[in-house]
Amino acid sequence: MGVTAAGTRLGLRHDRVAAARSVAKAGSMEKGARELAGSLAGCGQDRLVACDRRLVLDPCFARGKKTGRNPTDRGRKGSKHHIATDANGIPLAATLTGANEHDVTQMIPLVDAIPAVRGKPRRPRRRPERVQGDRAYDSKRHRVMLQERGIEPVTARRNTEHGSGLGKTRWVVERTVSWLHQLRRLRLRAERRADIHEAFMALGCIIVTGYFL
Protein backbone atom coordinates (compact mmCIF):
# COMPACT_ATOMS: atom_id res chain seq x y z
CA MET A 1 0.00 0.00 0.00
CA GLY A 2 1.82 3.10 -1.21
CA VAL A 3 1.66 6.59 0.25
CA THR A 4 1.95 9.58 -2.10
CA ALA A 5 4.46 12.31 -1.27
CA ALA A 6 2.20 15.28 -2.06
CA GLY A 7 -1.29 15.62 -0.66
CA THR A 8 -0.96 12.43 1.38
CA ARG A 9 -4.25 10.97 2.59
CA LEU A 10 -4.24 7.97 4.90
CA GLY A 11 -7.51 6.11 4.49
CA LEU A 12 -7.47 4.28 7.81
CA ARG A 13 -10.84 2.98 8.92
CA HIS A 14 -10.82 4.95 12.19
CA ASP A 15 -10.35 8.46 10.78
CA ARG A 16 -13.54 9.08 8.81
CA VAL A 17 -16.76 9.99 10.60
CA ALA A 18 -15.04 10.12 14.00
CA ALA A 19 -12.76 12.94 12.86
CA ALA A 20 -15.62 15.11 11.62
CA ARG A 21 -17.69 14.52 14.74
CA SER A 22 -14.86 15.32 17.13
CA VAL A 23 -14.02 18.57 15.32
CA ALA A 24 -17.65 19.65 15.23
CA LYS A 25 -18.13 18.85 18.91
CA ALA A 26 -14.95 20.61 20.06
CA GLY A 27 -15.41 23.66 17.85
CA SER A 28 -11.76 23.88 16.84
CA MET A 29 -9.30 21.86 14.79
CA GLU A 30 -6.66 21.70 17.50
CA LYS A 31 -8.93 20.46 20.27
CA GLY A 32 -10.75 18.09 17.97
CA ALA A 33 -7.49 16.58 16.75
CA ARG A 34 -6.29 16.07 20.31
CA GLU A 35 -9.49 14.27 21.29
CA LEU A 36 -9.36 12.10 18.16
CA ALA A 37 -5.71 11.21 18.74
CA GLY A 38 -6.47 10.28 22.32
CA SER A 39 -9.32 7.96 21.34
CA LEU A 40 -7.13 6.14 18.79
CA ALA A 41 -3.95 5.96 20.85
CA GLY A 42 -4.71 2.57 22.32
CA CYS A 43 -6.20 0.80 19.32
CA GLY A 44 -2.89 -0.05 17.54
CA GLN A 45 -4.61 -1.87 14.67
CA ASP A 46 -3.17 0.22 11.84
CA ARG A 47 0.32 1.65 11.86
CA LEU A 48 3.01 2.59 9.38
CA VAL A 49 6.61 1.44 9.38
CA ALA A 50 9.60 2.48 7.30
CA CYS A 51 10.64 -0.11 4.73
CA ASP A 52 12.91 0.36 1.71
CA ARG A 53 12.52 4.17 1.50
CA ARG A 54 8.74 4.06 1.59
CA LEU A 55 5.94 3.64 4.09
CA VAL A 56 3.98 0.41 4.06
CA LEU A 57 1.49 -1.22 6.35
CA ASP A 58 3.15 -3.45 8.92
CA PRO A 59 2.57 -7.08 7.77
CA CYS A 60 1.73 -8.34 11.26
CA PHE A 61 -1.29 -6.03 11.29
CA ALA A 62 -2.13 -5.52 7.63
CA ARG A 63 -1.66 -9.06 6.37
CA GLY A 64 -1.70 -11.20 9.48
CA LYS A 65 -3.86 -13.96 8.01
CA LYS A 66 -2.24 -16.55 5.76
CA THR A 67 1.22 -15.02 6.06
CA GLY A 68 4.37 -16.37 7.66
CA ARG A 69 8.11 -15.97 7.81
CA ASN A 70 9.61 -16.84 4.45
CA PRO A 71 12.53 -19.26 4.98
CA THR A 72 14.01 -18.28 1.61
CA ASP A 73 13.78 -14.51 2.11
CA ARG A 74 15.52 -13.84 5.42
CA GLY A 75 12.40 -14.55 7.44
CA ARG A 76 10.32 -11.73 5.97
CA LYS A 77 6.55 -12.03 6.09
CA GLY A 78 5.10 -13.57 2.96
CA SER A 79 2.51 -15.88 1.44
CA LYS A 80 2.69 -19.00 -0.72
CA HIS A 81 0.55 -20.15 -3.64
CA HIS A 82 -0.30 -23.83 -3.96
CA ILE A 83 -1.62 -24.91 -7.38
CA ALA A 84 -3.08 -28.17 -8.69
CA THR A 85 -3.24 -28.56 -12.50
CA ASP A 86 -4.25 -31.20 -14.99
CA ALA A 87 -1.80 -32.91 -17.33
CA ASN A 88 -1.79 -29.91 -19.65
CA GLY A 89 -1.21 -27.29 -16.97
CA ILE A 90 -4.77 -25.95 -16.65
CA PRO A 91 -5.24 -24.86 -13.02
CA LEU A 92 -7.90 -26.89 -11.22
CA ALA A 93 -7.54 -25.63 -7.64
CA ALA A 94 -5.47 -23.10 -5.74
CA THR A 95 -4.91 -22.31 -2.07
CA LEU A 96 -3.13 -19.56 -0.17
CA THR A 97 -1.03 -20.10 2.97
CA GLY A 98 1.79 -18.49 4.85
CA ALA A 99 5.24 -18.72 3.34
CA ASN A 100 6.36 -21.04 6.14
CA GLU A 101 3.62 -23.61 5.43
CA HIS A 102 4.96 -26.93 4.11
CA ASP A 103 3.79 -27.96 0.65
CA VAL A 104 2.57 -31.39 1.72
CA THR A 105 -0.03 -29.89 4.06
CA GLN A 106 -1.95 -28.61 1.01
CA MET A 107 -1.98 -31.84 -0.99
CA ILE A 108 -5.31 -33.13 0.34
CA PRO A 109 -7.04 -29.69 0.45
CA LEU A 110 -6.09 -29.15 -3.20
CA VAL A 111 -7.36 -32.57 -4.26
CA ASP A 112 -10.62 -32.09 -2.37
CA ALA A 113 -11.06 -28.64 -3.91
CA ILE A 114 -10.90 -29.91 -7.51
CA PRO A 115 -14.34 -29.32 -9.06
CA ALA A 116 -16.22 -31.83 -11.17
CA VAL A 117 -14.88 -32.06 -14.72
CA ARG A 118 -16.42 -33.48 -17.88
CA GLY A 119 -16.60 -37.26 -17.98
CA LYS A 120 -19.18 -39.86 -18.90
CA PRO A 121 -22.76 -38.62 -19.38
CA ARG A 122 -24.34 -37.83 -16.00
CA ARG A 123 -21.17 -38.98 -14.26
CA PRO A 124 -18.71 -36.06 -14.05
CA ARG A 125 -15.28 -36.91 -12.72
CA ARG A 126 -14.49 -35.55 -9.29
CA ARG A 127 -11.20 -37.32 -8.60
CA PRO A 128 -8.07 -37.75 -10.75
CA GLU A 129 -6.63 -41.18 -11.43
CA ARG A 130 -3.22 -40.21 -10.05
CA VAL A 131 -1.47 -37.29 -8.38
CA GLN A 132 2.15 -36.41 -9.11
CA GLY A 133 4.42 -34.40 -6.86
CA ASP A 134 8.06 -33.73 -6.10
CA ARG A 135 9.94 -34.65 -2.93
CA ALA A 136 8.14 -31.99 -0.92
CA TYR A 137 4.99 -34.15 -1.15
CA ASP A 138 6.65 -37.37 0.04
CA SER A 139 4.56 -38.43 3.03
CA LYS A 140 3.34 -41.89 3.90
CA ARG A 141 0.26 -40.55 5.70
CA HIS A 142 -0.75 -38.44 2.72
CA ARG A 143 -0.16 -41.30 0.29
CA VAL A 144 -2.57 -43.40 2.34
CA MET A 145 -5.13 -40.59 2.32
CA LEU A 146 -4.91 -40.43 -1.48
CA GLN A 147 -5.28 -44.19 -1.81
CA GLU A 148 -8.39 -44.05 0.38
CA ARG A 149 -9.84 -41.67 -2.21
CA GLY A 150 -9.03 -44.08 -5.01
CA ILE A 151 -6.11 -41.99 -6.28
CA GLU A 152 -2.68 -43.37 -7.14
CA PRO A 153 0.07 -41.26 -5.53
CA VAL A 154 3.14 -40.72 -7.72
CA THR A 155 5.67 -38.73 -5.72
CA ALA A 156 9.44 -38.62 -5.69
CA ARG A 157 10.95 -40.15 -2.57
CA ARG A 158 13.24 -38.22 -0.31
CA ASN A 159 16.79 -39.42 0.40
CA THR A 160 16.95 -41.10 -3.00
CA GLU A 161 18.93 -40.29 -6.11
CA HIS A 162 17.46 -38.00 -8.74
CA GLY A 163 16.06 -39.54 -11.87
CA SER A 164 12.47 -40.38 -10.96
CA GLY A 165 11.36 -39.10 -14.37
CA LEU A 166 8.66 -36.87 -12.88
CA GLY A 167 10.42 -33.83 -14.31
CA LYS A 168 9.23 -34.87 -17.78
CA THR A 169 5.62 -34.28 -16.75
CA ARG A 170 5.74 -31.98 -13.72
CA TRP A 171 7.17 -29.08 -15.69
CA VAL A 172 3.64 -28.12 -16.72
CA VAL A 173 2.90 -27.21 -13.09
CA GLU A 174 5.98 -25.01 -12.88
CA ARG A 175 4.96 -23.36 -16.16
CA THR A 176 1.51 -22.56 -14.78
CA VAL A 177 3.01 -21.08 -11.61
CA SER A 178 5.32 -18.98 -13.78
CA TRP A 179 2.37 -17.70 -15.80
CA LEU A 180 0.47 -16.78 -12.64
CA HIS A 181 3.43 -14.90 -11.23
CA GLN A 182 3.72 -12.82 -14.38
CA LEU A 183 0.66 -11.04 -13.00
CA ARG A 184 1.93 -8.33 -10.67
CA ARG A 185 -0.95 -8.64 -8.20
CA LEU A 186 0.02 -12.27 -7.63
CA ARG A 187 3.78 -11.83 -7.75
CA LEU A 188 3.66 -9.22 -4.97
CA ARG A 189 0.88 -9.41 -2.40
CA ALA A 190 -0.34 -5.96 -1.40
CA GLU A 191 -3.79 -6.82 -0.01
CA ARG A 192 -4.47 -6.77 3.70
CA ARG A 193 -7.21 -9.39 3.51
CA ALA A 194 -6.49 -12.93 2.37
CA ASP A 195 -9.88 -13.34 0.67
CA ILE A 196 -9.14 -10.41 -1.64
CA HIS A 197 -5.82 -11.92 -2.70
CA GLU A 198 -7.52 -15.29 -3.20
CA ALA A 199 -10.01 -13.53 -5.51
CA PHE A 200 -7.07 -12.27 -7.58
CA MET A 201 -5.73 -15.84 -7.63
CA ALA A 202 -9.06 -17.03 -9.06
CA LEU A 203 -8.92 -14.33 -11.74
CA GLY A 204 -5.34 -15.32 -12.53
CA CYS A 205 -6.37 -18.94 -12.97
CA ILE A 206 -9.11 -17.81 -15.37
CA ILE A 207 -6.56 -15.85 -17.39
CA VAL A 208 -4.17 -18.83 -17.53
CA THR A 209 -7.00 -21.13 -18.58
CA GLY A 210 -7.66 -18.73 -21.45
CA TYR A 211 -4.17 -19.49 -22.80
CA PHE A 212 -5.38 -22.99 -23.71
CA LEU A 213 -8.54 -21.89 -25.54
Buried (B, 14 or more C-beta within 10 A) or exposed (E): BEEEEEEEEEEBEEBEEBBEEBBEEBEEEEEBBEBBEEEBEEEEEBEBEEEEEEBBBBBEBBBBEBBBBBEEEEEEBBBBBBBBBBEEBBBBBBBBBBBBBEBBBBBBEBBEBBEEEEEEEEEEEEBBEEBBBBBEBBBEEBBEBBEEBEBEBBBBEEEEEEEBEBEEEBEBBBBBBEBBEEBEBBEEBBBBEBEEBBEBBEEBBEBBBEEEE
